[in-house]
């Protein structure tokens, strides 16, 4: 499937819009939260509160699979609707900034709600982004779009009430996208009550080795985030002191996210970890330069250039990992959760190192120790996870793969027609039945027969089997 076809598919468009809207809403809420806190607190206290709020959002990411696992589709929709409206209320309460304590508590609630919504969005992104060949590019485009929206918002909207109103509108827009995306994913199953938000990934295998690999990946993101959160805290502290850094440097975030997406996808993301390792090395050098008295502008540029690479790395890595696990809802948003956990745990140390005049050498030593630890964990992770073989044969033509798989599964002529519709269109069961002049019940029987022969339980599983057939030949 070509890049143009991927980015013009309905599911791909909704996946990109979902993640972009969430990125804008999350960063916009964080930006407003920091601004309101800075009106009643000094910069160190503001930065610590910001990172604690990020830690609370990580709790939301972890709670999501537990809350949604046993829920039917209708209850999930009701909860998602409540969360979206709760976000709008919290945004306006933060904008009022009645006191430091009230702003702090409402901010904690806001980021808890955003964490729950974010976990749902990452899970749906996994199901919507069916073509894994362009996964990093889709994440990069989503991130760049979200950052660009934030850039426009910060430059064009000057009043706090208007900013809160726009964030609230985007919260409701995100809800509409969530419900539409969930409906698109539900077309993959004949059971109208089954939701992808609580489904298992039938192609994943829960093994000890895979769980250990996931743990190593989570630890890797936490350690990397320690470096990047230090740079982020330096930028935030510079901002809350009242010194304007301008909005134009933020466009570097969008550029770096786009560049990361296209670079990471080279050779089926074979060089993704290597590229991220080089970006990390540059960030460590930047921390050293800053603590040795280097200009702040260097740190600002390096932070904005590297942050996009880091975001696309941890998001893509876990979305890739989800396809090997049984519980997508748990792992899909784990990258964002681990990044936020690291920010919360490391914030006090980071701020202390940044504000102290006598901690230059200690900060340099800590940055180097983190870099060594990251190198070790990265080596262990690459050893645990299966590597991409160097002798990958050329993929089959889609039509050839379709005919081979149809013959392998011993599909009848009528089943072949239904099979073709299932993997080459996004039509619902009723639409497939109408186009083939079948009753809905007859069409469902054909689909059930195809699923049984293929050994899958959903349309997504059937499509994954089809794409794997193309790559294995």
C-alpha positions as CSV (number, residue, x, y, z in Angstrom):
1,X,0.0,0.0,0.0
2,X,1.5,3.4,-1.0
3,X,2.0,6.3,1.3
4,X,-0.7,8.3,-0.4
5,X,-3.3,5.5,-0.1
6,X,-2.5,5.1,3.6
7,X,-2.9,8.8,4.4
8,X,-6.1,9.1,2.5
9,X,-7.9,6.1,4.0
10,X,-10.7,7.0,6.3
11,X,-9.3,5.1,9.3
12,X,-5.9,6.7,8.9
13,X,-7.4,10.1,8.8
14,X,-9.4,9.5,11.9
15,X,-6.3,8.0,13.7
16,X,-4.2,11.1,12.8
17,X,-6.9,13.6,13.8
18,X,-7.5,11.7,17.1
19,X,-3.9,11.8,18.2
20,X,-3.3,15.3,16.9
21,X,-6.4,16.6,18.8
22,X,-5.3,14.9,22.0
23,X,-1.7,16.2,21.6
24,X,-3.0,19.8,21.2
25,X,-5.5,19.4,24.1
26,X,-2.9,17.9,26.5
27,X,-0.2,20.4,25.7
28,X,-2.6,23.3,25.6
29,X,-4.0,22.4,29.0
30,X,-0.5,22.0,30.4
31,X,0.5,25.4,29.0
32,X,-2.5,27.1,30.5
33,X,-2.1,25.2,33.8
34,X,1.5,26.4,34.1
35,X,0.5,30.0,33.3
36,X,-2.2,30.1,35.9
37,X,0.0,28.5,38.6
38,X,2.8,31.0,37.9
39,X,0.5,33.8,38.9
40,X,0.5,32.6,42.5
41,X,3.7,30.7,42.9
42,X,7.4,30.9,42.2
43,X,9.0,29.1,39.3
44,X,10.4,26.1,41.3
45,X,7.0,25.4,42.8
46,X,5.2,25.8,39.5
47,X,7.5,23.3,37.7
48,X,7.1,20.8,40.5
49,X,3.3,21.1,40.4
50,X,3.4,20.7,36.6
51,X,5.3,17.5,36.8
52,X,3.1,16.1,39.5
53,X,0.1,16.8,37.3
54,X,1.8,14.8,34.6
55,X,2.3,11.9,37.0
56,X,-1.4,12.0,37.8
57,X,-2.2,11.7,34.1
58,X,-0.1,8.5,34.1
59,X,-2.4,7.1,36.7
60,X,-5.3,7.7,34.3
61,X,-3.4,5.8,31.6
62,X,-3.0,2.8,34.0
63,X,-6.6,3.0,35.3
64,X,-8.1,2.9,31.8
65,X,-7.7,-0.8,31.1
66,X,-9.1,-1.7,34.6
67,X,-12.2,0.6,34.2
68,X,-13.0,-0.3,30.7
69,X,-12.2,-4.0,30.6
70,X,-15.5,-5.3,31.9
71,X,-17.7,-2.5,30.3
72,X,-19.9,-3.0,27.4
73,X,-19.9,-0.6,24.5
74,X,-22.7,1.6,25.8
75,X,-21.2,2.1,29.2
76,X,-17.8,3.0,27.7
77,X,-19.5,5.7,25.5
78,X,-21.2,7.1,28.6
79,X,-17.9,7.2,30.5
80,X,-16.0,8.8,27.6
81,X,-18.7,11.5,27.3
82,X,-18.5,12.2,31.0
83,X,-14.7,12.6,30.8
84,X,-14.9,15.0,27.8
85,X,-17.4,17.2,29.6
86,X,-15.4,17.0,32.9
87,X,-12.3,18.2,31.0
88,X,-14.2,21.3,29.8
89,X,-15.3,22.1,33.3
90,X,-11.8,21.7,34.7
91,X,-10.4,24.0,32.0
92,X,-12.7,26.9,32.9
93,X,-12.0,26.4,36.6
94,X,-8.3,26.5,36.0
95,X,-8.7,29.7,34.0
96,X,-10.4,31.3,37.0
97,X,-7.3,30.5,39.2
98,X,-9.1,31.4,42.4
99,X,-6.1,30.3,44.5
100,X,-3.0,28.2,44.2
101,X,-4.5,25.3,46.0
102,X,-7.7,25.2,44.0
103,X,-5.8,25.5,40.7
104,X,-3.5,22.7,41.8
105,X,-6.3,20.3,42.8
106,X,-8.5,21.0,39.7
107,X,-5.3,20.6,37.5
108,X,-4.8,17.1,39.1
109,X,-8.3,16.1,38.2
110,X,-8.0,17.5,34.7
111,X,-4.9,15.5,33.9
112,X,-6.4,12.4,35.4
113,X,-9.3,12.7,33.0
114,X,-6.9,13.4,30.1
115,X,-4.9,10.3,31.0
116,X,-8.1,8.2,30.8
117,X,-9.0,9.7,27.5
118,X,-5.5,9.5,26.2
119,X,-5.3,5.8,26.9
120,X,-8.5,5.2,24.9
121,X,-7.2,7.3,22.0
122,X,-3.9,5.4,21.8
123,X,-5.8,2.1,21.9
124,X,-8.1,3.2,19.0
125,X,-5.1,4.6,17.1
126,X,-3.6,1.1,17.2
127,X,-6.7,-0.4,15.7
128,X,-7.2,2.3,13.1
129,X,-3.5,2.3,11.9
130,X,-3.7,-1.1,10.4
131,X,-0.8,-0.7,8.0
132,X,2.3,-0.9,10.3
133,X,4.7,0.1,7.5
134,X,3.9,3.7,8.0
135,X,3.2,3.7,11.7
136,X,5.9,6.2,12.7
137,X,5.0,8.5,9.9
138,X,1.4,8.6,11.1
139,X,2.5,9.3,14.7
140,X,4.9,12.0,13.4
141,X,2.2,13.7,11.3
142,X,-0.2,13.6,14.3
143,X,2.3,15.1,16.6
144,X,3.3,17.9,14.1
145,X,-0.3,18.7,13.5
146,X,-1.1,19.0,17.2
147,X,2.0,21.2,17.8
148,X,1.0,23.4,14.9
149,X,-2.5,23.8,16.3
150,X,-0.9,24.8,19.6
151,X,1.3,27.3,17.8
152,X,-1.7,28.9,16.2
153,X,-3.6,29.0,19.5
154,X,-0.8,30.6,21.4
155,X,-0.2,33.3,18.7
156,X,-3.8,34.1,17.7
157,X,-5.6,33.8,21.1
158,X,-4.6,36.4,23.6
159,X,-7.4,36.3,26.2
160,X,-7.5,33.5,28.8
161,X,-11.3,33.0,28.5
162,X,-11.0,32.5,24.8
163,X,-8.1,30.1,25.3
164,X,-10.3,28.1,27.8
165,X,-13.2,28.1,25.3
166,X,-11.0,26.8,22.5
167,X,-9.6,24.0,24.7
168,X,-13.2,23.1,25.7
169,X,-14.3,23.0,22.1
170,X,-11.4,20.7,21.2
171,X,-12.4,18.4,24.1
172,X,-15.8,18.0,22.6
173,X,-14.3,17.6,19.1
174,X,-12.1,14.9,20.5
175,X,-15.2,13.1,21.9
176,X,-16.9,13.2,18.5
177,X,-13.7,11.8,16.9
178,X,-13.5,9.1,19.6
179,X,-17.1,8.0,19.1
180,X,-16.7,7.9,15.3
181,X,-13.4,6.0,15.5
182,X,-14.9,3.5,17.9
183,X,-17.7,3.0,15.4
184,X,-15.3,2.4,12.6
185,X,-13.4,-0.2,14.6
186,X,-16.6,-1.9,15.6
187,X,-17.4,-2.6,11.9
188,X,-14.7,-5.3,12.1
189,X,-16.9,-7.5,14.2
190,X,-20.4,-8.8,13.8
191,X,-21.1,-8.3,17.5
192,X,-22.4,-4.8,17.9
193,X,-21.8,-4.9,21.7
194,X,-18.1,-5.7,21.3
195,X,-15.8,-2.7,21.6
196,X,-12.2,-2.4,20.5
197,X,-11.6,-0.5,23.7
198,X,-11.9,-3.7,25.8
199,X,-10.9,-6.3,23.2
200,X,-8.0,-8.6,23.2
201,X,-5.4,-8.8,20.5
202,X,-5.8,-12.3,19.2
203,X,-2.4,-12.2,17.4
204,X,-0.6,-11.3,20.6
205,X,1.1,-13.8,22.9
206,X,1.4,-13.3,26.6
207,X,4.8,-14.8,27.3
208,X,7.3,-14.1,30.1
209,X,9.9,-13.0,27.5
210,X,7.5,-10.5,25.9
211,X,6.4,-9.1,29.3
212,X,10.1,-8.7,30.2
213,X,10.7,-6.9,26.9
214,X,7.8,-4.6,27.7
215,X,9.2,-3.8,31.1
216,X,12.6,-3.0,29.6
217,X,11.0,-0.7,27.1
218,X,9.1,1.1,29.9
219,X,12.3,1.4,31.9
220,X,14.1,2.7,28.8
221,X,11.4,5.5,28.3
222,X,11.6,6.4,32.0
223,X,15.4,6.8,31.9
224,X,15.3,8.8,28.6
225,X,12.6,11.0,29.9
226,X,14.8,12.0,32.8
227,X,17.1,13.7,30.3
228,X,14.4,15.3,28.3
229,X,12.4,16.4,31.4
230,X,15.5,18.2,32.7
231,X,15.6,20.2,29.4
232,X,11.9,20.7,29.6
233,X,12.1,22.0,33.2
234,X,14.9,24.4,32.2
235,X,12.6,25.8,29.4
236,X,9.6,26.0,31.7
237,X,11.5,27.8,34.5
238,X,12.8,30.3,32.0
239,X,9.2,30.8,30.8
240,X,7.6,31.3,34.2
241,X,10.2,33.9,35.2
242,X,8.4,36.2,32.7
243,X,11.2,36.1,30.1
244,X,9.5,35.4,26.8
245,X,11.0,32.8,24.6
246,X,8.6,33.4,21.8
247,X,6.3,31.0,20.0
248,X,8.3,30.5,16.8
249,X,10.8,28.0,18.3
250,X,7.8,25.7,18.9
251,X,7.6,25.1,15.2
252,X,10.9,23.1,15.6
253,X,8.8,20.6,17.6
254,X,6.6,20.1,14.6
255,X,9.5,19.8,12.2
256,X,11.4,17.3,14.5
257,X,8.2,15.2,14.8
258,X,7.7,15.0,11.1
259,X,11.4,14.3,10.5
260,X,11.4,11.6,13.1
261,X,8.3,9.9,11.6
262,X,9.9,9.6,8.2
263,X,13.4,8.7,9.4
264,X,12.1,6.0,11.8
265,X,10.1,4.2,9.1
266,X,13.1,3.5,7.0
267,X,13.6,-0.2,6.4
268,X,10.6,-1.1,8.7
269,X,12.0,0.9,11.6
270,X,15.3,-1.0,11.6
271,X,17.3,2.1,12.5
272,X,14.8,3.7,14.9
273,X,16.6,2.9,18.1
274,X,19.9,3.9,16.6
275,X,18.6,7.3,15.5
276,X,17.0,7.9,19.0
277,X,20.3,7.0,20.6
278,X,22.1,9.7,18.6
279,X,19.4,12.2,19.5
280,X,19.8,11.2,23.2
281,X,23.6,11.7,23.0
282,X,23.1,15.2,21.7
283,X,20.7,16.0,24.5
284,X,23.1,14.7,27.2
285,X,25.9,16.9,25.6
286,X,23.4,19.8,25.8
287,X,22.8,19.3,29.5
288,X,26.5,19.3,30.1
289,X,27.0,22.5,28.1
290,X,24.2,24.3,30.0
291,X,25.6,23.4,33.4
292,X,29.0,24.6,32.2
293,X,27.6,28.0,31.6
294,X,26.6,27.7,27.9
295,X,23.9,29.9,26.4
296,X,20.3,29.1,27.1
297,X,19.4,29.4,23.4
298,X,21.4,26.2,22.7
299,X,19.4,24.2,25.3
300,X,16.2,25.7,23.8
301,X,17.0,24.6,20.3
302,X,18.2,21.2,21.3
303,X,15.1,20.6,23.4
304,X,12.7,21.5,20.7
305,X,14.6,19.4,18.1
306,X,15.0,16.4,20.3
307,X,11.5,16.4,21.9
308,X,9.8,15.5,18.7
309,X,12.1,12.6,18.1
310,X,11.5,11.3,21.6
311,X,7.7,11.6,21.4
312,X,7.5,9.7,18.1
313,X,10.0,7.1,19.5
314,X,8.1,6.2,22.6
315,X,4.7,6.4,21.0
316,X,5.7,4.2,18.0
317,X,7.7,1.8,20.1
318,X,4.7,0.9,22.3
319,X,2.2,0.9,19.4
320,X,4.6,-1.6,17.7
321,X,4.8,-3.6,20.9
322,X,1.0,-3.8,21.2
323,X,0.7,-6.1,18.2
324,X,2.7,-8.7,20.2
325,X,0.6,-8.5,23.3
326,X,-2.9,-9.6,24.3
327,X,-4.2,-6.4,26.0
328,X,-3.8,-3.4,23.6
329,X,-5.5,-1.0,26.1
330,X,-2.8,-1.6,28.6
331,X,0.2,-1.1,26.3
332,X,-0.9,1.3,23.6
333,X,-0.5,4.5,25.7
334,X,2.3,3.1,27.9
335,X,4.9,5.4,26.3
336,X,3.1,8.6,27.3
337,X,2.4,7.2,30.7
338,X,6.1,6.2,31.3
339,X,7.2,9.6,30.1
340,X,4.8,11.3,32.6
341,X,5.8,9.0,35.4
342,X,9.4,9.9,34.9
343,X,8.6,13.6,35.0
344,X,6.8,13.2,38.3
345,X,9.5,11.1,40.0
346,X,12.5,13.0,38.7
347,X,11.1,16.6,39.1
348,X,12.5,17.4,42.5
349,X,16.0,16.3,41.6
350,X,15.8,18.0,38.2
351,X,14.7,21.3,39.7
352,X,17.2,21.2,42.5
353,X,20.0,20.7,40.0
354,X,18.8,23.5,37.8
355,X,18.4,26.1,40.5
356,X,21.5,25.3,42.5
357,X,24.7,27.2,41.5
358,X,26.9,24.5,43.1
359,X,25.5,21.5,41.3
360,X,27.1,21.8,37.9
361,X,29.5,18.8,38.3
362,X,26.8,16.7,40.0
363,X,24.4,17.4,37.1
364,X,27.0,16.4,34.6
365,X,27.8,13.2,36.4
366,X,24.1,12.3,36.8
367,X,23.5,12.9,33.0
368,X,26.5,10.7,32.1
369,X,25.3,7.9,34.5
370,X,21.8,8.1,33.0
371,X,23.3,7.8,29.5
372,X,25.3,4.7,30.5
373,X,22.2,3.2,32.2
374,X,20.1,3.9,29.0
375,X,22.8,2.2,26.9
376,X,22.7,-0.9,29.0
377,X,18.8,-1.1,29.0
378,X,18.7,-0.4,25.3
379,X,21.1,-3.3,24.7
380,X,19.1,-5.7,26.8
381,X,15.9,-4.6,25.1
382,X,17.2,-5.2,21.6
383,X,18.4,-8.6,22.8
384,X,15.0,-9.6,24.2
385,X,13.0,-8.3,21.3
386,X,13.2,-10.2,17.9
387,X,15.3,-8.4,15.4
388,X,14.3,-7.7,11.8
389,X,16.0,-10.2,9.5
390,X,18.4,-8.9,7.0
391,X,17.3,-11.2,4.2
392,X,13.7,-10.0,4.0
393,X,12.2,-11.2,0.7
394,X,10.3,-8.8,-1.5
395,X,6.6,-8.6,-0.5
396,X,3.9,-10.1,-2.6
397,X,1.7,-8.1,-4.8
398,X,-1.6,-7.5,-2.8
399,X,-3.7,-9.2,-5.4
400,X,-1.3,-12.2,-5.5
401,X,-1.4,-12.4,-1.7
402,X,-5.2,-12.2,-1.8
403,X,-5.5,-15.2,-4.2
404,X,-2.9,-17.3,-2.4
405,X,-4.6,-16.7,1.0
406,X,-8.0,-17.5,-0.5
407,X,-6.8,-20.8,-1.9
408,X,-4.9,-21.6,1.4
409,X,-8.1,-21.1,3.4
410,X,-10.2,-23.1,0.9
411,X,-12.7,-20.3,0.5
412,X,-15.8,-20.8,-1.7
413,X,-16.4,-18.4,-4.6
414,X,-19.0,-16.5,-2.5
415,X,-16.7,-16.4,0.5
416,X,-13.9,-15.0,-1.7
417,X,-16.3,-12.1,-2.7
418,X,-17.0,-11.4,1.0
419,X,-13.3,-11.8,1.9
420,X,-12.4,-9.2,-0.7
421,X,-14.9,-6.7,0.8
422,X,-13.6,-7.3,4.3
423,X,-10.0,-6.5,3.6
424,X,-10.2,-4.1,0.7
425,X,-13.0,-1.8,1.9
426,X,-14.2,-0.2,5.1
427,X,-17.9,-1.1,4.4
428,X,-20.0,-2.3,7.3
429,X,-21.6,-5.8,7.3
430,X,-24.9,-4.3,6.1
431,X,-23.1,-2.4,3.3
432,X,-21.2,-5.6,2.2
433,X,-24.5,-7.6,2.2
434,X,-26.2,-4.9,0.1
435,X,-23.4,-4.7,-2.4
436,X,-23.3,-8.5,-2.9
437,X,-27.2,-8.8,-2.9
438,X,-27.2,-10.9,0.3
439,X,-29.3,-10.7,3.4
440,X,-27.4,-9.5,6.5
441,X,-27.8,-12.9,8.2
442,X,-26.4,-14.8,5.1
443,X,-23.5,-12.3,5.0
444,X,-22.8,-12.9,8.7
445,X,-22.7,-16.6,8.1
446,X,-20.1,-16.2,5.3
447,X,-18.0,-13.9,7.6
448,X,-18.2,-16.4,10.5
449,X,-17.1,-19.2,8.1
450,X,-14.1,-17.1,6.9
451,X,-13.1,-16.2,10.4
452,X,-13.2,-19.9,11.4
453,X,-11.1,-21.0,8.4
454,X,-8.6,-18.2,9.1
455,X,-8.4,-18.9,12.8
456,X,-9.3,-15.2,13.7
457,X,-12.2,-13.6,15.6
458,X,-12.4,-10.1,14.0
459,X,-11.9,-8.2,10.8
460,X,-8.8,-6.6,12.2
461,X,-7.3,-10.1,12.8
462,X,-8.2,-11.1,9.2
463,X,-6.5,-8.0,7.8
464,X,-3.4,-8.6,9.9
465,X,-3.3,-12.1,8.6
466,X,-3.5,-10.8,5.0
467,X,-0.7,-8.2,5.5
468,X,1.5,-10.9,7.2
469,X,0.9,-13.1,4.2
470,X,2.3,-10.3,1.9
471,X,5.4,-9.9,4.0
472,X,6.3,-13.5,4.6
473,X,6.6,-14.5,0.9
